[in-house]
């Protein structure tokens, strides 16, 4: 979990730096949905959040497997 916290801090700092140097906005279209004036940092934050979520799920699963192995199941 310490690695997850480190990855979270790095991602937040990275998105913050990206948002600082890219203050513009863009229009995003997903099939029938249209989002107008989305700040440039939002897609970067969503992508980083998706990767961090997968990393968190992996860390929880690995922790459960280690506990089960220690208990002899």
WOHU-V286719 format. One record per backbone hydrogen bond with DSSP energy under -0.5 kcal/mol. CO is the residue of the C=O (numbers start at 1). NH is the residue of the N-H. E is the energy in kcal/mol with one decimal. If there is no record, write none. Layout:
CO&NH&E ; CO&NH&E
This chain:
1&5&-2.2 ; 2&6&-2.2 ; 3&7&-2.6 ; 4&8&-2.5 ; 5&9&-2.3 ; 6&10&-2.4 ; 7&11&-2.4 ; 8&12&-2.5 ; 9&13&-2.5 ; 10&14&-2.5 ; 11&15&-2.7 ; 12&16&-2.3 ; 13&17&-2.4 ; 14&18&-2.4 ; 15&19&-2.7 ; 16&20&-2.0 ; 17&21&-2.0 ; 18&22&-1.1 ; 24&40&-2.1 ; 26&38&-2.4 ; 28&35&-3.3 ; 29&31&-0.5 ; 30&32&-0.6 ; 30&33&-2.7 ; 33&30&-2.4 ; 34&36&-0.6 ; 35&28&-2.8 ; 38&26&-2.4 ; 39&42&-1.5 ; 39&43&-0.5 ; 40&44&-0.6 ; 41&45&-2.4 ; 42&46&-2.5 ; 43&47&-2.2 ; 44&48&-2.4 ; 45&49&-2.5 ; 46&50&-2.2 ; 47&51&-2.0 ; 48&52&-2.4 ; 49&53&-2.3 ; 50&54&-2.1 ; 51&55&-2.2 ; 52&56&-2.4 ; 53&57&-2.5 ; 54&58&-2.2 ; 55&59&-2.3 ; 56&60&-2.5 ; 57&61&-2.4 ; 58&62&-2.6 ; 59&63&-2.2 ; 60&64&-2.2 ; 61&65&-2.3 ; 62&66&-2.2 ; 63&67&-2.2 ; 64&68&-2.4 ; 65&69&-2.1 ; 66&70&-2.1 ; 67&71&-1.7 ; 68&72&-0.6 ; 68&73&-2.1 ; 69&72&-0.5
